[in-house]
Amino acid sequence: MTNVNKVVVRIAAERIMKGGLNPKTELVYVIDDITNPDYRLAVENYILNATEGI
């Protein structure tokens, strides 16, 4: 895995978890919007760690 910016990961994950908008598309941000595999994995891991009961 390459270096990912933890702040970017947190912001993306929080937007996805809260149903926020993707700034590029103005649609609800979903995990499929993340095309970089390293960032996608980091966001998935962040969401799993931040979700209770998993």
C-alpha positions in Angstrom: 0.0 0.0 0.0 1.3 3.4 -0.9 1.2 6.3 1.5 -2.4 7.6 1.9 -3.3 10.9 3.5 -5.1 10.0 6.7 -7.0 13.3 6.7 -8.4 12.6 3.2 -9.3 9.1 4.2 -11.2 10.4 7.3 -13.0 13.0 5.3 -14.1 10.6 2.6 -15.2 7.9 5.1 -17.1 10.4 7.2 -18.9 11.7 4.1 -19.8 8.2 3.0 -21.0 7.2 6.5 -23.2 10.3 6.9 -24.6 10.3 3.4 -22.7 13.5 2.4 -22.2 14.7 -1.2 -19.3 13.9 -3.5 -17.8 17.3 -4.4 -17.1 16.1 -7.9 -20.6 14.8 -8.8 -22.8 16.5 -6.3 -24.4 13.1 -5.7 -24.4 11.1 -2.5 -20.8 9.9 -1.9 -20.5 6.1 -2.1 -17.5 3.8 -1.8 -17.6 3.1 -5.5 -16.7 6.7 -6.1 -13.2 6.0 -4.9 -11.1 4.7 -7.8 -7.7 4.6 -6.2 -7.3 1.1 -4.7 -5.1 2.2 -1.8 -7.5 5.0 -0.8 -10.5 2.7 -1.2 -9.0 0.1 1.1 -8.0 2.7 3.6 -11.6 4.2 3.6 -13.1 0.7 3.9 -10.9 -0.1 6.9 -11.7 3.3 8.5 -15.4 2.7 8.1 -15.1 -0.8 9.5 -13.2 0.4 12.5 -15.6 3.3 13.1 -18.7 1.2 12.9 -20.0 -0.2 16.1 -21.0 -3.9 16.2 -18.8 -5.1 13.4 
